[in-house]
Amino acid sequence: MMRRTAITRALLLLPLLFLPLISANAQNITQREHIQLLLWADIDAYPELAQAEKEAHPDDTVFSYPIRRVKELAPYLITGMVYGWNFVYTPSDRLRHVAEYLEVTEIQPLGEDRKRIEYRTPWIENNRIYVWIEYYRTPAMMQLLQHWESVVHPHAMGSGSGKLIDGFTGIRTACEEAVKNAVREHFRGLEKNKPKEINGKVLLRGVPRLTVVSGRYAVELDFFIETGTIIKYAQF
């Protein structure tokens, strides 16, 4: 009963916690200009998740930790959709005793534009907080999208997973694994022999799909791919 009362009181504060909530003029704006994502976070942080305890504050409510997770995930995904990610990928090669390796970094941080992310219509269902994320691309961002949409850039899909108990880190791990699988499958069809290293860029296209399967986050992502350089092993 006490827990239910605490949730009810915290729920009344949601409009204050998810700011800004005032709607912008969205008449006749297409999905390309107007990014919309439905994100969620579990209300109960896993006891094993030390980060939840580390970030705890005396004024926290039962919603404080999941709200922080949503506000961490939203700019991460929007950055991937607006600017994209750099990748450096090394395929595994047993004969050369080379382990598979991937590094993913932001092409450009969202920076001050994080403040333009809007969190709307939060609600609770099945012990989760759901919230709509809205973001309007600037004219410069639209020009960048048009560049990526050109016929020069092929696209590929990838899926990945990460531990649910890792929170946002688990989602990031799942997204990076999706990048790896998309890149690997794309270049497998282009390169006859395994290269030493591939680097390039990817841009998220479409809406990221995030679910939970058997205690793990599962994501499916669709990318534009831009090849930078392909380094091949020396021939003897």
C-alpha positions as CSV (number, residue, x, y, z in Angstrom):
1,M,0.0,0.0,0.0
2,M,2.8,2.4,0.9
3,R,4.6,1.6,-2.4
4,R,1.4,2.3,-4.4
5,T,1.0,5.6,-2.6
6,A,4.6,6.6,-3.3
7,I,4.1,5.8,-7.0
8,T,0.9,7.8,-7.2
9,R,2.6,10.8,-5.6
10,A,5.6,10.5,-7.9
11,L,3.3,10.1,-10.9
12,L,1.8,13.5,-10.1
13,L,5.3,15.0,-10.5
14,L,5.9,13.5,-14.0
15,P,4.8,16.7,-15.9
16,L,7.5,18.5,-13.9
17,L,10.2,15.9,-14.4
18,F,9.8,15.5,-18.1
19,L,10.4,19.1,-19.4
20,P,9.7,20.7,-21.7
21,L,6.1,19.4,-22.3
22,I,4.7,22.4,-24.3
23,S,3.9,21.4,-27.8
24,A,5.5,23.1,-30.7
25,N,3.8,24.0,-33.9
26,A,3.9,20.7,-35.9
27,Q,1.5,21.4,-38.7
28,N,2.3,19.4,-41.8
29,I,5.8,18.4,-40.6
30,T,7.0,15.1,-42.0
31,Q,8.6,12.4,-40.0
32,R,12.0,13.2,-41.6
33,E,12.0,16.7,-40.1
34,H,10.2,15.6,-36.9
35,I,11.8,12.7,-35.2
36,Q,9.5,10.7,-32.9
37,L,10.6,7.9,-30.6
38,L,8.8,5.9,-27.9
39,L,11.3,5.1,-25.2
40,W,10.9,3.3,-21.9
41,A,12.8,2.4,-18.7
42,D,12.0,0.0,-15.9
43,I,10.9,1.7,-12.7
44,D,12.7,-0.8,-10.5
45,A,16.5,-0.7,-10.9
46,Y,18.1,-4.1,-10.5
47,P,19.8,-4.6,-7.1
48,E,22.9,-5.8,-9.0
49,L,23.1,-2.5,-10.8
50,A,25.7,-0.6,-8.7
51,Q,25.3,2.5,-10.9
52,A,21.7,3.0,-9.6
53,E,22.9,3.2,-6.0
54,K,25.9,5.3,-7.0
55,E,23.6,7.9,-8.6
56,A,21.1,7.9,-5.8
57,H,20.2,11.3,-4.3
58,P,18.2,12.0,-1.0
59,D,15.5,13.8,-3.1
60,D,15.1,10.9,-5.5
61,T,11.7,9.3,-6.1
62,V,11.0,5.9,-7.4
63,F,11.1,7.4,-10.9
64,S,14.4,9.3,-10.7
65,Y,16.6,6.5,-11.9
66,P,14.5,5.5,-14.9
67,I,14.1,9.1,-15.9
68,R,17.8,9.6,-15.9
69,R,18.1,6.5,-18.1
70,V,15.6,7.8,-20.6
71,K,17.3,11.2,-20.7
72,E,20.6,9.4,-21.4
73,L,19.2,7.1,-24.1
74,A,17.3,9.8,-26.0
75,P,20.3,12.0,-27.0
76,Y,22.3,8.9,-27.7
77,L,19.8,7.6,-30.3
78,I,19.0,11.1,-31.7
79,T,22.8,11.7,-32.2
80,G,22.9,8.4,-34.2
81,M,19.9,9.6,-36.3
82,V,21.1,13.2,-36.9
83,Y,24.9,13.0,-37.1
84,G,25.7,9.2,-37.1
85,W,28.6,7.2,-35.7
86,N,32.1,6.5,-36.8
87,F,33.2,2.9,-36.8
88,V,36.5,1.0,-36.9
89,Y,36.0,-2.7,-37.5
90,T,38.5,-5.6,-37.6
91,P,37.2,-8.9,-38.7
92,S,38.3,-12.0,-36.8
93,D,40.9,-14.1,-38.6
94,R,41.9,-17.4,-37.0
95,L,44.8,-18.1,-39.3
96,R,46.4,-14.8,-38.3
97,H,45.3,-15.0,-34.7
98,V,43.4,-11.8,-35.0
99,A,40.4,-11.2,-32.7
100,E,37.3,-9.4,-33.9
101,Y,37.3,-5.7,-32.8
102,L,34.9,-2.8,-33.1
103,E,35.0,0.8,-32.0
104,V,32.1,3.1,-32.3
105,T,32.3,6.9,-31.7
106,E,30.0,9.9,-32.3
107,I,30.7,11.7,-35.6
108,Q,29.6,14.9,-33.8
109,P,28.1,15.4,-30.3
110,L,24.6,16.8,-30.1
111,G,25.9,19.5,-27.8
112,E,23.6,22.3,-26.9
113,D,21.0,20.8,-29.3
114,R,20.2,18.3,-26.5
115,K,18.1,21.0,-24.9
116,R,15.7,20.9,-27.9
117,I,14.7,17.3,-27.1
118,E,11.1,17.2,-26.0
119,Y,9.7,14.6,-23.6
120,R,6.0,14.2,-23.9
121,T,3.0,12.2,-22.6
122,P,4.7,10.0,-20.0
123,W,2.7,7.1,-18.6
124,I,3.3,3.9,-16.5
125,E,2.5,0.4,-17.7
126,N,3.8,-2.9,-16.6
127,N,6.2,-1.3,-14.1
128,R,7.8,0.8,-16.8
129,I,7.8,4.5,-17.6
130,Y,7.1,5.2,-21.2
131,V,7.6,8.6,-22.9
132,W,7.4,10.0,-26.4
133,I,10.6,11.7,-27.5
134,E,10.3,14.4,-30.1
135,Y,13.1,16.3,-31.9
136,Y,13.0,18.7,-34.8
137,R,15.9,18.8,-37.2
138,T,17.4,22.1,-38.0
139,P,17.8,23.2,-41.7
140,A,21.5,22.2,-41.5
141,M,20.5,18.8,-40.2
142,M,18.0,18.3,-43.0
143,Q,20.8,19.1,-45.5
144,L,23.0,16.4,-43.9
145,L,20.1,13.9,-44.1
146,Q,19.6,14.6,-47.8
147,H,23.3,13.9,-48.3
148,W,23.0,10.5,-46.6
149,E,19.8,9.7,-48.5
150,S,21.7,10.0,-51.8
151,V,22.1,6.9,-53.9
152,V,25.8,6.9,-53.0
153,H,25.0,5.5,-49.6
154,P,23.8,1.8,-49.4
155,H,21.9,0.7,-46.3
156,A,22.1,-2.4,-44.1
157,M,20.3,-3.8,-41.0
158,G,21.8,-5.2,-37.9
159,S,20.7,-6.6,-34.6
160,G,22.4,-6.8,-31.2
161,S,21.7,-7.5,-27.6
162,G,23.0,-6.4,-24.1
163,K,22.4,-7.3,-20.5
164,L,19.2,-5.9,-19.0
165,I,20.9,-5.4,-15.6
166,D,23.5,-3.1,-17.3
167,G,20.8,-0.4,-17.9
168,F,21.9,2.2,-20.5
169,T,25.2,0.5,-20.9
170,G,23.4,-2.7,-22.0
171,I,21.5,-0.8,-24.6
172,R,24.6,0.9,-25.9
173,T,26.3,-2.5,-26.1
174,A,23.3,-3.8,-28.1
175,C,23.5,-0.9,-30.5
176,E,27.2,-1.3,-31.1
177,E,26.7,-5.0,-31.7
178,A,24.0,-4.1,-34.3
179,V,26.5,-1.7,-36.0
180,K,29.1,-4.6,-36.1
181,N,26.6,-7.1,-37.6
182,A,25.4,-4.6,-40.2
183,V,28.9,-3.7,-41.2
184,R,30.1,-7.3,-41.2
185,E,27.3,-8.5,-43.4
186,H,27.5,-5.5,-45.7
187,F,31.2,-5.9,-46.5
188,R,31.2,-9.7,-46.5
189,G,29.3,-9.4,-49.8
190,L,31.8,-6.8,-51.2
191,E,35.2,-8.2,-50.1
192,K,36.4,-11.6,-51.3
193,N,39.2,-11.8,-48.7
194,K,38.9,-10.6,-45.1
195,P,40.4,-7.1,-44.8
196,K,42.7,-6.1,-42.0
197,E,40.5,-3.1,-41.0
198,I,37.4,-1.3,-42.2
199,N,36.5,2.2,-41.1
200,G,33.6,4.4,-42.1
201,K,30.4,6.0,-40.9
202,V,26.8,4.9,-40.2
203,L,23.6,6.9,-39.8
204,L,20.5,5.5,-38.2
205,R,17.5,5.5,-40.5
206,G,14.0,4.7,-39.5
207,V,12.9,4.1,-35.9
208,P,15.2,2.0,-33.7
209,R,13.3,-1.1,-32.3
210,L,14.1,-2.0,-28.7
211,T,12.6,-5.0,-26.9
212,V,13.6,-7.3,-24.0
213,V,14.2,-11.0,-24.6
214,S,15.2,-13.5,-21.9
215,G,16.7,-10.8,-19.6
216,R,18.5,-9.0,-22.4
217,Y,17.9,-5.9,-24.4
218,A,17.4,-6.7,-28.1
219,V,17.7,-4.0,-30.8
220,E,17.2,-3.9,-34.5
221,L,18.7,-0.9,-36.3
222,D,18.7,0.2,-39.9
223,F,21.7,2.1,-41.2
224,F,23.1,4.1,-44.1
225,I,26.7,3.1,-44.5
226,E,29.6,5.3,-45.8
227,T,32.9,3.6,-46.4
228,G,36.0,5.4,-45.3
229,T,39.0,3.1,-46.0
230,I,39.5,-0.6,-46.3
231,I,43.0,-1.8,-45.2
232,K,44.0,-5.1,-46.6
233,Y,46.7,-7.5,-45.4
234,A,50.0,-7.3,-47.2
235,Q,50.5,-9.9,-49.9
236,F,53.7,-11.9,-49.9
